[in-house]
Amino acid sequence: MASNNHGSVTLKIKIIGALAFMMCLLFAGNTLWNYANQKQAMELQLLEESRSLKTMMNSVWSFAAINRELVNTSSSGEYDYKGLHCSIVGKSVGVIFSRSSDYTFRFVNFNPRNPADAPDPIEADALDIFSSDQAALEYYRFVDVEGERFFRYVYKLTVTTDCIECHGQPVGETDISGYPKEGWAIGDIAGVGSITVPAQAYYENLTRNIRVDSLFFAAVVTAVVVGLYFALTRLVISPLNTMQEAFRKVGQGDLKARHDHPVIAAFSSREISSMIYSFNNMADDLAALYAGLETQVEQRTEELNRANLDLAQQKRHVEAVNEQLKKESGFKSDFLALVSHELRTPLTSILAFAELLDESLGEYDKGSRRQLKKIIESGGSLLELVNNLLDSARIEAGKQTISPEMIDLYDLLNGTATIMSPLAHKNKVMLSVDLAKNIPLVMTDPRLLERAIENLLSNALKFTPPGGTVVVSASLSEPAQTVLISVADDGIGIPEERQEVVFERFIHSDPPIVGYNYRGSGLGLSLVREIAQLLNARIGLESKPGEGSCFTITIPITAEQGNTSYKEPDNEQDNGDRR
């Protein structure tokens, strides 16, 4: 019985887990979004504060430039330079402001008159940007200095009319302050103003706000998850658990089990209620069906018992019929063997007396000799038929014995060709033997193998036209340790559609073949196949109409002899050799 625990995690845990995962993603996204927004707001606040300080310093600088003449003029109206000009005023105010606060003001340039006004790396970066981009007016960024966070704001200072007196043309001329002029023109970069604003308090406030928002969001998420957990438990999980128990009882055979729980039904959703209703209807239908099935099972069991009795009677009848058929088949084989044996003795005598009579007739009694020749030919064909019938009946009855011995194929094949040479001479067919020199001695039954070769040669000589050629050959197949014996002719050949059936009993390769009146028994090739089966050999055929045929027998060198009773080979084994 299969377990009903198809998963190690319950539906409730899966839903809550998925919801918690989504909430965590929302929490992380909200935290990052809140941090980005608050950081942007902090940056804008610091930027606006820096811009306000820049405006204030520019105002001080402009005030010094406007009142420069007034300051440097005596009460008598004469110009009296007192060493106070706009640059000195701006830098002095910045130094005083920096000393009295955490802010830092600086006015720097690449080639300052005072070495203390040389730019630091951030101010140098700003000067490079302003020099390459005329539209750039300000540059700012956050930096860490000894674990403290600062906001650096750098803005561009351009040369105005008030700057020309001390920094204009001609280059190198000493101005009123005693420094050589730089040769600036109106609009050139005069340097940068640098403001450093402490940002540590802003960052701490940002971190505190993020922490408070995160704790609040986490509390909300926790409350939602807990609420959903209890809601799922009450509205979904509890009804499903009750239904699961009802299903289990039904699975155990309690078809009267129902989902009756009024409290759960009252709190469950419409979908769950519909499922409960459908389950109850299913349980009722199963109970009714089961009640009817018991009656049907009893009826079917009784019918099955009656059918089994009928089958037993039919089986006994079939066994009796099979036994009778076996006896009749044995009678048929015995009768065929007896008749063939009884026919062979008088036929042999008839042929012997006919040949003696042929020798005793005079040379000029041509009519009698011609008729006697037909008697001898017909008797030979009939004797061949009787021999084939007798051998086939003996094999089919399982009475064919095998006597394997070590033989020389040279002697066997040459002797068989010698026996068949009169038929070749009569049919005007060239019969030759082509044997390889490396053929070893073979362990097989020489009488059965010779019988098979005779049938193949007889078949080839009868279907080869006058002037044709029949070749008996043998060669060694080293890897397979077998010898391939072939009988090839250049006769009429066999159509491909007939090659599948020529080894069947009482089947010819024609019917009919134009120009040939030969009608054999159809047992020759069938007998060859049966003998090959007994010798654990393989029979094969390659043929093309009009080009001839080549029958092959492949026999093992050190043979494992086959059964002494013949069995029909299955189609899958034999089809590869029937072409």
C-alpha positions as CSV (number, residue, x, y, z in Angstrom):
1,M,0.0,0.0,0.0
2,A,1.4,3.3,-1.0
3,S,2.0,5.9,1.6
4,N,-0.3,9.0,1.7
5,N,2.6,11.2,2.8
6,H,3.6,12.6,-0.7
7,G,5.4,15.6,0.7
8,S,7.4,16.3,3.9
9,V,6.2,19.9,4.1
10,T,2.5,20.8,4.8
11,L,0.4,23.2,2.8
12,K,0.3,25.7,5.7
13,I,4.1,25.8,6.0
14,K,4.5,26.2,2.2
15,I,2.0,29.1,2.0
16,I,3.4,30.8,5.1
17,G,7.0,30.2,3.9
18,A,6.2,31.7,0.5
19,L,4.5,34.7,2.1
20,A,7.4,35.2,4.5
21,F,9.8,35.0,1.6
22,M,7.8,37.7,-0.3
23,M,7.6,39.8,2.8
24,C,11.4,39.6,3.2
25,L,11.8,40.7,-0.4
26,L,9.5,43.6,0.2
27,F,11.3,44.4,3.4
28,A,14.7,44.5,1.7
29,G,13.3,46.5,-1.2
30,N,11.6,49.0,1.1
31,T,14.8,49.3,3.2
32,L,16.9,50.0,0.1
33,W,14.3,52.4,-1.4
34,N,14.0,54.2,1.9
35,Y,17.8,54.5,2.3
36,A,18.2,55.8,-1.2
37,N,15.4,58.4,-0.7
38,Q,16.7,59.6,2.6
39,K,20.3,59.7,1.4
40,Q,19.1,61.7,-1.6
41,A,17.2,64.1,0.7
42,M,20.3,64.5,2.9
43,E,22.4,65.2,-0.1
44,L,20.0,67.8,-1.3
45,Q,19.9,69.4,2.1
46,L,23.7,69.6,2.4
47,L,23.9,70.9,-1.2
48,E,21.4,73.7,-0.5
49,E,23.2,74.5,2.7
50,S,26.5,74.7,0.8
51,R,25.0,76.9,-1.9
52,S,23.6,79.2,0.8
53,L,27.1,79.5,2.3
54,K,28.5,80.1,-1.2
55,T,26.0,82.9,-1.7
56,M,27.0,84.4,1.6
57,M,30.7,84.3,0.8
58,N,30.1,85.7,-2.7
59,S,28.2,88.6,-1.0
60,V,31.1,89.3,1.3
61,W,33.4,89.2,-1.7
62,S,31.2,91.6,-3.7
63,F,30.8,93.9,-0.7
64,A,34.6,94.2,-0.4
65,A,34.9,94.8,-4.1
66,I,32.2,97.5,-4.1
67,N,33.7,99.3,-1.1
68,R,37.4,98.9,-2.1
69,E,37.8,102.4,-3.3
70,L,36.1,103.8,-0.2
71,V,38.3,101.8,2.1
72,N,41.5,102.7,0.3
73,T,40.8,106.5,0.0
74,S,41.8,108.9,2.7
75,S,39.6,111.6,4.2
76,S,41.2,114.1,2.0
77,G,40.1,112.1,-1.1
78,E,43.5,110.8,-1.9
79,Y,44.1,107.0,-2.8
80,D,45.7,105.4,0.2
81,Y,46.1,101.6,-0.2
82,K,45.7,100.0,3.2
83,G,46.4,96.4,2.0
84,L,42.7,95.5,2.2
85,H,41.1,94.2,-1.1
86,C,38.4,91.8,-2.0
87,S,40.5,88.6,-1.9
88,I,42.0,89.4,1.5
89,V,38.5,90.2,2.8
90,G,36.9,87.0,1.4
91,K,39.7,84.7,2.6
92,S,39.8,86.4,6.0
93,V,36.1,86.0,6.5
94,G,36.3,82.4,5.5
95,V,39.1,81.7,8.0
96,I,37.2,83.5,10.8
97,F,34.1,81.5,10.0
98,S,36.0,78.2,9.9
99,R,37.6,78.9,13.3
100,S,34.2,79.6,14.9
101,S,32.4,76.5,13.4
102,D,32.9,73.0,12.1
103,Y,32.7,74.3,8.5
104,T,35.8,75.0,6.4
105,F,36.2,77.7,3.7
106,R,39.0,77.8,1.2
107,F,39.8,79.7,-2.0
108,V,42.4,77.9,-4.1
109,N,44.0,77.8,-7.6
110,F,46.6,75.8,-9.4
111,N,49.1,78.6,-9.2
112,P,48.2,80.6,-6.1
113,R,50.1,83.6,-4.9
114,N,50.1,82.1,-1.4
115,P,51.3,78.5,-1.2
116,A,48.7,77.8,1.5
117,D,46.0,78.3,-1.2
118,A,47.3,75.2,-3.2
119,P,44.4,72.7,-4.0
120,D,44.0,69.4,-2.3
121,P,43.1,66.3,-4.5
122,I,39.3,67.0,-4.4
123,E,39.8,70.6,-5.3
124,A,42.3,69.6,-8.0
125,D,39.7,67.3,-9.5
126,A,37.1,70.2,-9.5
127,L,39.6,72.5,-11.2
128,D,40.2,69.9,-13.9
129,I,36.5,69.5,-14.5
130,F,35.9,73.3,-14.7
131,S,38.8,73.7,-17.0
132,S,37.6,71.1,-19.5
133,D,33.9,71.9,-19.2
134,Q,33.0,75.6,-19.3
135,A,29.3,74.8,-18.4
136,A,30.3,73.1,-15.1
137,L,29.8,75.4,-12.2
138,E,30.0,73.1,-9.1
139,Y,31.4,69.8,-7.9
140,Y,30.5,67.9,-4.7
141,R,30.9,64.5,-3.1
142,F,31.1,62.7,0.3
143,V,34.4,61.9,1.9
144,D,35.6,60.1,5.0
145,V,38.3,61.6,7.1
146,E,39.5,59.7,10.1
147,G,36.2,57.9,10.5
148,E,34.2,61.1,10.1
149,R,31.8,61.8,7.2
150,F,32.1,65.2,5.4
151,F,30.4,66.8,2.4
152,R,32.8,68.6,0.1
153,Y,31.3,71.4,-2.1
154,V,33.5,73.1,-4.7
155,Y,32.3,75.9,-6.9
156,K,33.9,77.8,-9.8
157,L,35.2,81.4,-9.4
158,T,35.4,83.5,-12.6
159,V,37.3,86.6,-13.4
160,T,35.2,89.8,-13.2
161,T,35.9,93.5,-13.8
162,D,36.9,93.9,-10.2
163,C,39.6,91.3,-10.7
164,I,41.4,92.9,-13.7
165,E,43.1,95.6,-11.6
166,C,45.2,93.1,-9.7
167,H,45.2,90.1,-12.1
168,G,44.8,91.5,-15.6
169,Q,47.3,92.7,-18.2
170,P,50.1,93.2,-18.7
171,V,51.4,89.8,-17.5
172,G,54.2,90.2,-14.9
173,E,53.5,93.8,-14.0
174,T,53.4,94.4,-10.2
175,D,50.0,95.2,-8.9
176,I,49.2,97.4,-5.9
177,S,49.6,94.4,-3.5
178,G,53.2,93.8,-4.7
179,Y,52.5,90.5,-6.7
180,P,53.0,90.1,-10.5
181,K,49.8,90.1,-12.5
182,E,48.6,86.8,-14.1
183,G,47.2,88.4,-17.3
184,W,43.6,87.1,-16.8
185,A,40.7,88.2,-18.9
186,I,37.1,88.6,-17.9
187,G,35.4,85.1,-17.8
188,D,38.6,83.1,-17.1
189,I,38.7,80.7,-14.2
190,A,40.0,82.6,-11.2
191,G,40.1,79.5,-9.0
192,V,37.5,77.6,-6.9
193,G,35.8,78.2,-3.6
194,S,35.8,75.1,-1.4
195,I,33.3,74.4,1.4
196,T,33.6,71.4,3.8
197,V,30.4,70.6,5.7
198,P,30.4,68.1,8.6
199,A,27.9,65.2,7.5
200,Q,28.4,62.7,10.3
201,A,25.3,63.9,12.2
202,Y,23.3,63.6,9.0
203,Y,24.4,60.0,8.5
204,E,23.7,59.0,12.0
205,N,20.2,60.5,11.7
206,L,19.8,58.7,8.4
207,T,20.8,55.4,10.0
208,R,18.5,55.9,13.0
209,N,15.6,56.7,10.7
210,I,16.3,53.6,8.6
211,R,16.4,51.4,11.7
212,V,13.1,52.8,13.0
213,D,11.4,52.3,9.6
214,S,12.8,48.8,9.3
215,L,11.6,47.8,12.8
216,F,8.2,49.2,12.0
217,F,8.0,47.4,8.7
218,A,9.2,44.2,10.3
219,A,6.5,44.5,12.9
220,V,3.8,45.0,10.2
221,V,5.1,42.0,8.2
222,T,5.2,39.8,11.4
223,A,1.6,40.8,12.2
224,V,0.5,40.0,8.7
225,V,2.2,36.6,8.6
226,V,0.8,35.6,12.0
227,G,-2.7,36.8,11.0
228,L,-2.5,34.9,7.8
229,Y,-1.2,31.8,9.6
230,F,-4.3,31.7,11.9
231,A,-6.6,32.5,9.0
232,L,-5.2,29.7,6.9
233,T,-5.3,27.3,9.8
234,R,-9.0,28.1,10.6
235,L,-10.4,28.6,7.1
236,V,-8.3,26.2,4.9
237,I,-6.0,23.8,6.8
238,S,-8.5,22.5,9.4
239,P,-11.2,21.7,6.8
240,L,-8.6,20.0,4.6
241,N,-7.2,18.0,7.5
242,T,-10.8,16.8,8.3
243,M,-11.3,15.9,4.7
244,Q,-8.0,14.1,4.6
245,E,-9.2,11.9,7.5
246,A,-12.4,11.2,5.7
247,F,-10.5,10.2,2.6
248,R,-8.3,7.9,4.7
249,K,-11.4,6.2,6.1
250,V,-12.9,5.8,2.7
251,G,-9.6,4.4,1.4
252,Q,-9.7,1.8,4.2
253,G,-13.2,0.7,3.2
254,D,-15.4,2.9,5.4
255,L,-17.6,4.2,2.6
256,K,-20.0,5.8,5.1
257,A,-17.3,8.3,6.3
258,R,-18.4,11.9,5.7
259,H,-17.0,15.4,6.2
260,D,-19.4,16.4,9.0
261,H,-18.0,19.3,11.1
262,P,-20.4,22.2,11.4
263,V,-17.9,24.6,13.1
264,I,-15.4,24.1,10.2
265,A,-18.2,24.3,7.6
266,A,-19.3,27.6,9.1
267,F,-15.9,29.2,8.9
268,S,-14.8,27.6,5.6
269,S,-14.8,29.4,2.3
270,R,-17.3,28.8,-0.6
271,E,-14.7,26.7,-2.4
272,I,-14.0,24.5,0.6
273,S,-17.7,24.1,1.3
274,S,-18.2,23.1,-2.3
275,M,-15.4,20.5,-2.0
276,I,-17.0,19.1,1.2
277,Y,-20.4,18.8,-0.5
278,S,-18.8,17.1,-3.5
279,F,-16.9,14.7,-1.3
280,N,-20.0,13.7,0.7
281,N,-21.9,13.1,-2.6
282,M,-19.0,10.9,-3.8
283,A,-18.9,8.9,-0.5
284,D,-22.7,8.3,-0.9
285,D,-22.3,7.2,-4.5
286,L,-19.4,4.9,-3.6
287,A,-21.4,3.3,-0.8
288,A,-24.3,2.7,-3.2
289,L,-22.0,1.4,-5.9
290,Y,-20.2,-0.9,-3.5
291,A,-23.4,-2.4,-2.3
292,G,-24.3,-3.2,-6.0
293,L,-20.8,-4.5,-6.7
294,E,-21.0,-7.2,-4.0
295,T,-24.0,-8.7,-5.8
296,Q,-22.3,-8.4,-9.1
297,V,-19.1,-10.0,-7.8
298,E,-21.1,-13.0,-6.5
299,Q,-22.7,-13.3,-10.0
300,R,-19.5,-12.9,-11.8
301,T,-17.8,-15.5,-9.5
302,E,-20.4,-18.0,-10.3
303,E,-20.2,-17.4,-14.0
304,L,-16.4,-17.6,-13.8
305,N,-16.6,-21.0,-12.0
306,R,-18.9,-22.3,-14.8
307,A,-16.5,-20.9,-17.4
308,N,-13.5,-22.6,-15.7
309,L,-15.4,-25.9,-15.8
310,D,-16.1,-25.4,-19.5
311,L,-12.5,-24.6,-20.1
312,A,-11.3,-27.6,-18.2
313,Q,-13.6,-29.8,-20.4
314,Q,-12.3,-28.1,-23.6
315,K,-8.7,-28.6,-22.4
316,R,-9.2,-32.3,-21.9
317,H,-10.9,-32.5,-25.3
318,V,-8.0,-30.6,-27.0
319,E,-5.4,-32.8,-25.2
320,A,-7.2,-35.9,-26.5
321,V,-7.3,-34.4,-30.0
322,N,-3.6,-33.5,-29.8
323,E,-2.8,-37.0,-28.7
324,Q,-4.8,-38.4,-31.6
325,L,-3.0,-36.1,-34.0
326,K,0.4,-37.1,-32.7
327,K,-0.5,-40.8,-33.3
328,E,-1.8,-40.0,-36.8
329,S,1.3,-38.0,-37.5
330,G,3.4,-40.9,-36.4
331,F,1.3,-43.3,-38.5
332,K,1.8,-40.9,-41.5
333,S,5.6,-40.7,-41.0
334,D,5.9,-44.5,-40.5
335,F,3.7,-45.1,-43.5
336,L,5.7,-42.7,-45.7
337,A,9.0,-44.2,-44.6
338,L,7.6,-47.8,-45.1
339,V,6.3,-47.0,-48.5
340,S,9.4,-45.2,-49.6
341,H,11.6,-48.0,-48.4
342,E,9.4,-50.6,-50.1
343,L,9.5,-48.6,-53.3
344,R,13.2,-48.0,-53.4
345,T,14.1,-51.8,-53.6
346,P,12.0,-52.6,-56.7
347,L,12.9,-49.3,-58.3
348,T,16.6,-50.1,-57.9
349,S,16.0,-53.5,-59.5
350,I,14.0,-52.0,-62.3
351,L,16.8,-49.5,-63.1
352,A,19.4,-52.2,-62.9
353,F,17.5,-54.5,-65.3
354,A,16.8,-51.6,-67.6
355,E,20.5,-50.7,-67.8
356,L,21.4,-54.4,-68.5
357,L,18.7,-54.5,-71.2
358,D,20.1,-51.3,-72.7
359,E,23.6,-52.9,-72.9
360,S,22.1,-56.1,-74.5
361,L,20.2,-54.3,-77.3
362,G,21.7,-54.0,-80.6
363,E,23.2,-50.8,-81.9
364,Y,20.6,-50.5,-84.6
365,D,17.5,-50.9,-82.4
366,K,17.3,-47.2,-81.9
367,G,13.6,-47.0,-81.1
368,S,13.8,-49.5,-78.2
369,R,17.0,-47.8,-76.9
370,R,15.2,-44.4,-76.9
371,Q,12.2,-45.8,-75.0
372,L,14.5,-47.6,-72.6
373,K,16.4,-44.4,-72.0
374,K,13.2,-42.6,-71.0
375,I,12.4,-45.5,-68.6
376,I,15.9,-45.2,-67.0
377,E,15.4,-41.3,-66.7
378,S,12.0,-41.6,-65.2
379,G,13.1,-44.3,-62.9
380,G,16.1,-42.3,-61.7
381,S,13.8,-39.3,-61.0
382,L,11.4,-41.5,-59.1
383,L,14.3,-43.1,-57.1
384,E,15.5,-39.6,-56.2
385,L,12.0,-38.7,-55.0
386,V,11.8,-41.8,-53.0
387,N,15.2,-41.2,-51.4
388,N,14.3,-37.6,-50.5
389,L,10.9,-38.7,-49.1
390,L,12.6,-41.4,-47.0
391,D,15.3,-39.1,-45.6
392,S,12.7,-36.3,-44.9
393,A,10.4,-38.7,-43.1
394,R,13.2,-40.2,-41.1
395,I,14.4,-36.7,-40.0
396,E,10.8,-35.5,-39.2
397,A,10.2,-38.7,-37.1
398,G,13.4,-38.0,-35.2
399,K,14.9,-41.3,-36.3
400,Q,17.8,-39.8,-38.3
401,T,21.0,-40.6,-36.5
402,I,24.2,-38.6,-36.8
403,S,27.6,-40.3,-37.0
404,P,30.3,-37.5,-37.0
405,E,33.8,-38.4,-38.0
406,M,36.9,-36.5,-39.1
407,I,36.7,-36.2,-42.9
408,D,38.7,-34.7,-45.8
409,L,36.5,-32.3,-47.8
410,Y,38.8,-32.7,-50.8
411,D,37.8,-36.4,-51.1
412,L,34.1,-35.8,-50.3
413,L,33.6,-32.9,-52.7
414,N,35.6,-34.5,-55.5
415,G,33.8,-37.8,-55.0
416,T,30.4,-36.1,-55.0
417,A,31.3,-34.2,-58.2
418,T,32.4,-37.5,-59.8
419,I,29.0,-39.1,-58.9
420,M,27.1,-36.1,-60.5
421,S,29.3,-35.9,-63.6
422,P,27.1,-38.2,-65.7
423,L,24.1,-35.9,-65.2
424,A,26.3,-32.9,-66.1
425,H,27.5,-34.7,-69.2
426,K,23.9,-35.5,-70.2
427,N,22.8,-31.9,-69.7
428,K,25.9,-30.6,-71.5
429,V,26.9,-28.5,-68.4
430,M,30.5,-27.9,-67.3
431,L,31.0,-29.2,-63.7
432,S,34.2,-28.1,-61.9
433,V,35.6,-28.2,-58.4
434,D,37.6,-25.2,-56.9
435,L,38.9,-26.0,-53.4
436,A,41.2,-23.8,-51.3
437,K,44.5,-25.3,-50.2
438,N,44.2,-24.4,-46.5
439,I,41.0,-26.4,-45.7
440,P,41.5,-28.5,-42.6
441,L,39.9,-31.8,-41.6
442,V,36.3,-31.3,-40.5
443,M,34.3,-33.2,-37.9
444,T,30.9,-33.9,-39.4
445,D,28.6,-36.7,-40.7
446,P,30.0,-37.4,-44.2
447,R,26.9,-39.2,-45.4
448,L,24.5,-36.4,-44.6
449,L,26.8,-33.7,-45.9
450,E,27.3,-35.7,-49.2
451,R,23.5,-36.0,-49.5
452,A,23.1,-32.3,-49.1
453,I,25.8,-31.5,-51.7
454,E,24.2,-34.0,-54.1
455,N,20.9,-32.3,-53.9
456,L,22.4,-28.9,-54.4
457,L,24.4,-30.1,-57.5
458,S,21.3,-31.9,-58.9
459,N,19.3,-28.8,-58.5
460,A,22.0,-26.6,-60.2
461,L,22.5,-29.0,-63.1
462,K,18.8,-29.3,-63.8
463,F,18.3,-25.5,-64.0
464,T,21.5,-24.6,-65.9
465,P,21.1,-24.4,-69.7
466,P,23.4,-26.4,-72.0
467,G,26.8,-24.8,-72.3
468,G,26.5,-23.4,-68.7
469,T,28.8,-23.9,-65.8
470,V,28.4,-25.3,-62.3
471,V,31.2,-24.8,-59.8
472,V,31.6,-26.5,-56.4
473,S,34.0,-24.5,-54.1
474,A,35.2,-24.5,-50.5
475,S,37.1,-22.0,-48.5
476,L,38.2,-21.4,-44.9
477,S,36.8,-18.6,-42.7
478,E,39.5,-18.1,-40.2
479,P,37.8,-15.8,-37.6
480,A,34.7,-17.9,-37.4
481,Q,36.5,-21.3,-37.6
482,T,34.1,-22.5,-40.3
483,V,34.3,-23.8,-43.8
484,L,32.1,-22.3,-46.5
485,I,31.0,-24.8,-49.2
486,S,29.2,-23.2,-52.2
487,V,27.5,-24.5,-55.3
488,A,27.3,-21.8,-58.0
489,D,25.7,-21.9,-61.4
490,D,25.1,-19.4,-64.3
491,G,21.6,-20.7,-64.9
492,I,18.2,-19.1,-64.9
493,G,18.4,-17.7,-61.3
494,I,15.6,-17.3,-58.8
495,P,13.4,-14.1,-58.5
496,E,13.9,-12.3,-55.2
497,E,10.2,-12.7,-54.2
498,R,10.6,-16.5,-54.5
499,Q,13.9,-16.8,-52.6
500,E,12.0,-16.7,-49.3
501,V,10.1,-20.0,-50.0
502,V,12.4,-22.2,-52.1
503,F,13.6,-24.0,-48.9
504,E,10.0,-24.9,-48.0
505,R,8.7,-28.4,-48.7
506,F,7.0,-29.1,-52.1
507,I,7.9,-25.5,-53.3
508,H,9.5,-24.9,-56.6
509,S,11.5,-21.8,-57.7
510,D,9.2,-21.2,-60.6
511,P,6.1,-21.8,-61.6
512,P,6.5,-21.8,-64.5
513,I,9.9,-21.0,-66.0
514,V,9.9,-20.4,-69.7
515,G,11.8,-23.0,-71.6
516,Y,12.0,-25.5,-68.7
517,N,9.6,-28.4,-68.2
518,Y,11.3,-29.7,-65.1
519,R,8.9,-30.5,-62.3
520,G,10.5,-32.0,-59.2
521,S,9.0,-32.9,-55.9
522,G,10.1,-29.7,-54.2
523,L,11.8,-31.7,-51.4
524,G,15.5,-31.3,-52.5
525,L,16.2,-27.9,-51.0
526,S,13.9,-28.6,-48.0
527,L,16.0,-31.7,-47.3
528,V,19.2,-29.6,-47.6
529,R,18.0,-27.2,-45.0
530,E,16.9,-30.0,-42.6
531,I,20.4,-31.7,-43.0
532,A,22.1,-28.3,-42.3
533,Q,20.0,-28.0,-39.1
534,L,21.1,-31.4,-38.0
535,L,24.8,-30.6,-38.6
536,N,24.6,-27.1,-36.9
537,A,25.4,-25.6,-40.3
538,R,23.8,-22.6,-42.0
539,I,22.3,-22.6,-45.5
540,G,22.3,-19.5,-47.6
541,L,21.3,-18.3,-51.1
542,E,22.2,-15.5,-53.4
543,S,20.6,-15.3,-56.8
544,K,19.6,-12.9,-59.6
545,P,17.3,-13.9,-62.5
546,G,19.2,-14.5,-65.7
547,E,22.6,-14.5,-63.9
548,G,22.5,-17.7,-61.8
549,S,22.4,-18.8,-58.2
550,C,24.9,-19.6,-55.5
551,F,23.8,-21.9,-52.6
552,T,26.1,-22.0,-49.6
553,I,26.5,-24.3,-46.6
554,T,28.6,-23.0,-43.7
555,I,29.8,-25.9,-41.4
556,P,31.9,-25.7,-38.2
557,I,35.4,-27.3,-38.2
558,T,35.1,-28.8,-34.8
559,A,31.4,-29.4,-34.8
560,E,28.9,-29.4,-32.0
561,Q,26.4,-31.6,-33.7
562,G,22.8,-30.7,-33.7
563,N,19.8,-32.7,-32.4
564,T,19.1,-36.0,-34.0
565,S,15.5,-34.9,-34.4
566,Y,14.7,-32.1,-36.8
567,K,13.0,-28.9,-35.6
568,E,11.6,-26.2,-37.9
569,P,14.0,-23.2,-37.6
570,D,12.3,-20.0,-36.6
571,N,11.8,-17.3,-39.2
572,E,14.2,-14.9,-37.5
573,Q,17.1,-17.3,-37.7
574,D,16.5,-18.6,-41.2
575,N,15.5,-15.5,-43.1
576,G,19.0,-14.2,-43.2
577,D,19.9,-17.2,-45.4
578,R,17.0,-17.1,-47.7
579,R,17.5,-14.7,-50.5
